[in-house]
């Protein structure tokens, strides 16, 4: 689509598909178009990711259902049933190689993908969606991410070294002035509500019709891979099998991450949930299950769970988000379970770094990430009986708005100054300028007199210039991760995966296809774009195995 020539870009409302997809719940998906000709995929937003993932044909094997690719969000292509992203069918695919995925490591997920540069568009064809060429795309076979993902972060990707960072999709949209900022507003939608509510994702702004304003903001985490981090001070459940219960012994620090549905908590907190909701822990899948009898009881009781969020225990500083039982009433299917099985989306965290509020939480919460100001806010999602009209507000960067007191302005509205106000301001400015001129003239005359008195004592042939020494900016004013020189485009990413352990790079199912012998240490450099070249299959790429370290 190229650059959009407008002085003030407007937010892009990423219209969701009219479907709920997934094997671990019913999730409101988005549609992206990848390649030339375009291949369509249903994907989910990732608030901690910064790359685009789409399933490969290797992601479905003979052990999977016949409609595996369709279940994974792959649309029919060229009039034929879905199979996965076909890199050889795209004239714009430019292969980078096999590398570890820069996502999920914090939660113990260690997978890989086939990376390349490709054309990517948002929404269905002829829908007015944005499109960019030469974007970082990873084809995946792993089922840890069953649907594809659309990363919302601005970090760049690095592969062979630190000298050639590749900008993220969000960064490029902002850089080409297709959206007003790197910021966004998002809620995951709720299939269980009546009427059903689809997701809401606004790039460069947010939709005030979808939430109740909490009036509070939180600073970004210094770690730019988990910027949406905040404290959970309390978790309180009402109408459970045991009545009202406190489910968190002490405050924890958690990450808001829409990549996966789960809410990762301390073991003792999970035990409290299990007692209050009658949950059964499955040692094989590490999921908490709900049997049919308990399921009916819980649906009848309709319990709720309230998360009190804030970085200190002061009630005045807390934001409360309440989830109804429907947000926890999920089903897991193949390949987690052979048949749809009721489960409750809490997980036992292995350590403090895994504490996470996942996609299930964002069904009834709305998050606004403001990258220009390095802060975010979390709000109660709003569900009304009738769908309200969208109320889209723009989030502009401070640098683009340094003379405006309120930089979050509603799209399409004027500044609102009346003619008398404008005249008054102009007169005041003129008077101030006149006073400054007079004072400047007096100071200049006095300086000449003083200079004459000191003549012969302080004369110098050179000119003396003094400047304030550089001052360190307050932390909340730094944006080094996002306002970087064009030659670097952000922080560096380094994810090592030894070749000898990389048989699972695409998936366990396809290990017999992509396994590499020990001792092969070949580096794939990014080749020039050649749309007429025949792109190798995954098995051909594996024959000349790259060194798959992310530098």
N, C-alpha and C positions, 0 to 999 in steps of 0.2 A: 504493500500500500504506500510505503514511502513516507516522507515527512508530510505533516499537515501544517499548512501555512496559516496560522492564526496567532495573533499577538497574545491572546489569553486563552489557552486551552481549557476545556471544561472537563469535569470528571467523566469517566467512562463507566456506565452502569453495565456490568457484565451479566446480561440476562441469563438466568439458569435454564437448563433443559427442563422440560415439563415431565420429568421422571425422577424416581428415587431408585438408586442403584446401590450395590454393595453386597458382600458376603458376611459382614459383621454388623448389619443394621440396614436401615433404609435411609439413604443419604441423598440429599438434593444435589445433583451433579451439574457441571458446566460442560459445554461443548467447545473443543478446540479443533482446528484444522491443521494437519501437518503434511508437508511435502508438496510435490508437484507431479501429477495431479494430487489434489487434496484428499487426505484420508482423515476421517472424523473419529474422535474419541470423546467419551464421557470421562471427565476428570474431576478431582476434588481439590480445593485450595489447601495449601500447606503454609501455615503462618511461620514455620521455622525453616522451610525450604526456600531455595532460590533458583532451582532448575526445573525443567519440565521432563516428566517421566511418562512414557506410553508403553503399553505391553507389546512384546514381540511375539511372533508365531511360536517361539520356543517356550513361551509361558503356558501353553496348553499342550498336554501330552495325551497318550492313549488312555491314561488312567483318569482323565478328566471327563466331565460331561460333554456331550457332543456340541452343546452350545456354550462351551467354556469362553471362547473369545467374546461372544455377545454378553455374557455375564460379567466379563472384565471391561466392558464399556467400549468395545471395538465395533464400529459400524460396518455395514456392508460396503464393499469397495468394488468399483467397476462391475456392478451388477452381480457380484458373487458373494457367498457367505463370508462373514468376518473371520479373519485368522490372526490378526495382529499387524503391527506396523511393518510394512514391506519396504525395506530400504532400497531394494533393487528396482522397485517400481517408481521411485522418485528421482527425477532428473536434477533435483536441487540438494540431494543428500551429499554431504561432504564428511567422510568418516574421520573421527579422531582416534578411536580405538576402544579397547575394553579397560574400564577403570572402576574403582570402588565408587559406590554412590555416596555423595556427601550429605547423607540424611540417615537418621535412625541410630547412629552409633551410641548416642547417649542412652538409648533404651535397649541396647544390646543387639541391635540389628546390624548385620555385617554382610551386605550384598553388593553386587556389581551390576554394571550395565554396559551396553554398547553405545558409546558417545559419538555424536557428530554435530555438525552445523546444519540447520534446516530452516525452511520457511514455516512460520507458525502464525495462524490466524485465530482470532477469538470469535466464538459463536458460529452458527451455521452460515453456509454460503448465502450471499445476497441479504445478509441481515444487518449490514452496517457495522460489523465488527472490525476491530483494528487488526493489522497484520504487519509482521516484520520478517525480513529475510536474515539468514545466517545467525540463527539463535541456537544456543546450546540445548540439545535434546538428548535424553538417555532412553534407549530402548531397554526395557526390563523384562525378565522372565520370572523373577522371584514373585512368590505369592504373598510375601509379607506386606507388599503394597498391591492389593488386588486390583484396584482401579488405578488409572494414571493419576499424576499429581501436577498441579500448577503452583510453582513456588512464588510466594508473594514478597520474598526478601530481595534486597538490592545488592547483595554480595556478588562479586564476580567468581568465576570458576577458573582454576588453574590446573594444568595437567603436567606437561613435561618440566616446567620450571616456573619461577616467579615472574619472568620477564614478559610473559604473554597472557595477561589476565583477559578473560572473556566476559564481557558484561552480561548481567542478568536481563531477563525479559523486562522486568519492571524498570530497571535502570535505563534501558534503551527507549522505552516508551516515554519516560521523562526527558531523556536527552534529546529526543526528536520532537519534543513539545507536543506529544500526542495526549498527555495527561498533565495536569498542573503540578503534581508533586509525586513523590514516592509513597505517599500515605494512602491508607485505605480504611474502609469500614466493612465489617463482615459479621454475619450470623449464619449458622449452618442450615437453618430451616428445621421444620418439625413435621414429619409425616403423620404423627399420631394426633395432631390437633385437628379440630373441626371448625372451619375448613382447613385442609392441609396448607402448610406454609412452606414455600420454596425458599431456598437460600437467597441471601442478599449480599452481593459483593460490589462495592463501588471503588474504583481505582482513582485516586486523587481526590477523594471526598468521602461522604457518608450520607446515609438516608435517615433523617430524623423521624420518619414515620414508622420505623421498625424498632424503636427502643424508648425506654423511659430514662431520661437523662439523670445520671448519678451525681453529676456536678463535681466529680473528683478525677484527678489525673495521677499517674504514677510514672516515675522516671524509667527510661530504658535501662536494662541491665548492661553493664560494661562489656559483657561477652556478646558480640554482635550476632552469634548464632542462636541466642535465646533472649532476645531483647524484651519479650513480653513476659517478664518475671515479676512476681509479687508474692506477698505473704498470704497464707490462709490462716486466719486467727482462730476460727471456730467452724465446725460443721455440725449442724443441728437438724435432726429428723423428727417429723411429726406424723402421727397416725400410723406408726409402724406396728408390727405385730406385738411390740412391747411398749407401745405408746410413744411419748416424746423421749428422745435419747440424744445425748451428746456423743458424737462419733469421732472426735479428735482430741487426744489427751493434751497436746501442746502445739503451739504454732509451728508451721513449716513454711518453707519458701518453695514456690512452685512455678512451673512454666506453662503458659497458655499455648497449646500446640494442637492444631487441627489435623495434623498428619494422620493420626490414628484415633480411634474412638475412645480409648481407655482413659480412666482417671487413676493415676498411679499414686498410691498412698502408703504410709508406714504400715507394717504388718499388723500392729495393734489396732489401727484404725479399720483395716479390712476385717479384722475379727469382730469389731463392734458392728460394722455393717452386716456381717454374716448373721450375727445374733438377732439384730433388729429386723432383718428382712428374710430370715429363714433360708440363707444361701448355702449351697453345697460347693466346696472347693474341689475342682478337678485337677489332680496332680499331673495328668498328661498334657493338658492344654494351658494350665495355670489360670483358668477362667473360673468365675463363680457362677454356678448354674442355679436355675429356679425350677423346681419340679411343678407338675401341673396343678397340684392341690394348692401349694403356696402361691403359685401364679394367680389363680383365681381369687384367693384371699387378698392379695396385694392390689389387684385391680379393683376389688370392691372397696378396700380401705382408701385407695388413692393417696398414699403417703406423699410427703414432700420433703425435700432436703435443701437446707439453706447454707450456702457458703458465705462466710463473713470474711471479706478480703481487705487487706491493708497491710502496710509495712510496720504498723505498731498497733497496740491493743486499744488505743483510744477510740471509743465508740463513734466519736465525731469524725474520725478519719476512715471509717470502714465503709465499704460498699457491699451490700448484701445481694446475692443472686440466688433465687429460689427455683429449683427444678422440680417439676411434678414427676410422678412415678413413670409417666410415659417416656420421659427422657432416658430412663434406665431400663425400660422394658424392650430389650433388643433380642434378636435371634442371630445365631451364627450357623453358617452352612458350609458346604464344601469349599475348600479342603479342610476346614477346621473340624467339622463334623459331617458325616455322610448325609444326615437329614437336619432340617432346620431345628435348632435347639435353643430354648430360652436361656439367656444368660444376663448377668448384671455387670455392666462395664467398669468394674474396679479391678485394679491389678496391684499385686504386692511389689513395691519398689525394692530393688536390691540395695540401693543407697540413696542418699539425699539428692543426688544429682538427677534422679529419675522422677522425682515428684512432678506430676504433670496433670493439668486440666485439659483433657482431650476434646475431640469433636462432640462427644455426647454432651459435655458441658455447654458447648457453643450452640446447642439447639435452643437454649433459652437464655443465652447471653449474647450481647452485641459488643464487639471489640473495635475500637478505633485506634489505629497505629499512626502516629504523627512523626514521621522521620525527620521533618524539618526542625522540630523542637525536641526531639529525642524523648518523647513521652507517649503514653497511651492511656486509654480509659476503657473501663468495662461497665456495661449497662445491662439492666434487665430487658430482655427482648419483649416486644409488645405484640400481643395477640388479641386482635379485635374480631368481632363476629363478621365484619365485612372488611374487605381489603381497602385500606386507605390509599389515597394517591401518594406517589413518591414525593418526598421533600428532600431533594438533593442539595447538600451544602458542599462548597469547595474548600479544600484545605490547600492553601498556598504556602510556599516556603517563605520564611522570614526575609531572605535576601531579595526576593521578588516583591516584597510588600513592606519595605522598611519605613515607609512614610504613612502606613495605615495602622490605626490603633487596633482594629479588629481584623485579623487576616483571614478569619473563617467567614466567608460571605456567601450568601445564598446566590446560586446561579441565576443570572438574568436580572438582578436587581441593581438599582442605582445607588449612589452614595447618600442621597437624601438631603443635601444641603439646599436651603431655600436661597432666593436671590438676595434678600437683606443680609442673611448670614454670610454669603459670599462677599458682599460689598464690605461688611464690617471687618472680615478677616483681611481683605486687601488693604483697607485703611490702616488697620493695626500694624500690618507688616511694613507698610510704607513709613509710618511714624518710627517704628523700631529701626529701620534702615537709616533714617535721617539722624536719629540720636547717635547711632554707631559712627556715622560719618563725622559728626561734630566732636565726639570723644576721641576719635582717631586723629583728627587734626590737632586737638589740644595736646594729645600724647606725643605726636610727632614734633611739635614746636618745643615741648619740654625736653625731648630727647636730643634735639639739635643743640639746645642751650647746654645741657649736661655734657654733650660730646665736646663742645668748645672748651668747657672748663677743664676737661680731662685731657685736652690735646697735648701731646708731648709726653704724657705719662703712660697711656695705654695704646699708643699707635702700633699697628702691626700691618705688615705687607700682605698677610694672608687673611682669609675670611674664616671666622670661627662659627661652626654649626653644632648645636647641641640638640639631641633628641632623647625622648624618654626611652629608657631601656625596654626591651620587649617584656610584656607582661603575660603571665600564664592566664588563659581564659578559664573562667569557672567551668567545672566539669559539665554542667548542664548546658553550656553554650558550645561545647565541642561537637563537631560532627565529622571527625576525621575519617570515620568508617564510610561515610556517605558523600562527603564533599571532598573528593580526592582528585589529584591531577589526572588529566585524561590519559596519561601514559600508564597509570597504575589501576585506576578505577576501583580502589578499595583494598580491603584487607586480604591477606593471603590465606590459602586453604591448603592444608597438607594432610592427606590421608593415605597411610602406607598400608599395602596389602601384599605380603610376599607372594611371589609367583608360585612357589611350591605348595602354597595353601589355597590356591585360587581356583580349585576345581568347581567351587560353588559360585563363581563370578556371576553367572546368569541365574542359575537355580540348581538345587539338588536334582531336580527332574532331568535337567539337560547336562549333567556332569559328564555323561558319556560322550557328549557332543563337543564340549568345549574344554575338557581337561587338557592340561599341558604338562609335558615332561619336566622334571626338575632341571634347573641349570640354564633355562633359556632366559636371557636378559636382553631383550631387544626393545628399543625405544621407538615408538611411532611418533614421528613429528607430524604436525598438521600440514597436510599437503595443500596445494593450490586448488581452487575450485574448478572442477571439470565436470560440467553437467552431461557431457556425452560419454563419459567413462562408464564402463560396466562395474557396478559396485559388487564387491565380493560378498559371498554368503558368510554367515557366522562361522561355519566350519572352515572356510577358506582363511578367514582372519585368524582363527586359532592355530592354523598350521604355521603361522609366523607370529607366535605369541608375543605381545608387547609387554614391556615392563609396566605394570599397572599401578604404580605408585602415583597418588595425587600429590603434587608438590605445591 
